Amino acid sequence: MKNISSLVQIVLALSVAYVWIFRYHNVVKEFVQFGLSDLIRNFVGASKIALATLLVAGVWHPSLVQVPSVLMGLFMISAQYFHFKVGNPFIKRVPSFVLLILSAFIGLNSIQ
């Protein structure tokens, strides 16, 4: 199970990094649609990248995993809320929902 959890940590971290680094233009559009400021967008982005980094480091240092997975899950719950608030179709909610499930899996698996 440890290998699966480590793989999920890497998948989650790479997914977040990909969106916030290489697909940043989509993030900007979404935050404008959500009515959130640039400051909030930058805080969320920096936080998610830091949490993703901790998840990768958690492959070698498991004590680093639980808090970042819970915080990432909270960010994904927030994403679900904002997608729902602006009336986005289900297909736009799927990525953050999948990442929420992955965060929950990692968090639950990290409980010793």
Buried (B, 14 or more C-beta within 10 A) or exposed (E): EEEEBBEBBBBBBEBBBEBBEEEEEEBEEBBEBBEBEEEEBEEBBEBBBEBBBBBBBBBEEBEBBBBBBBBBBEBBEBBBEBBEEEEBEEEBBEBBBBBBBBBBBBBEBBEE
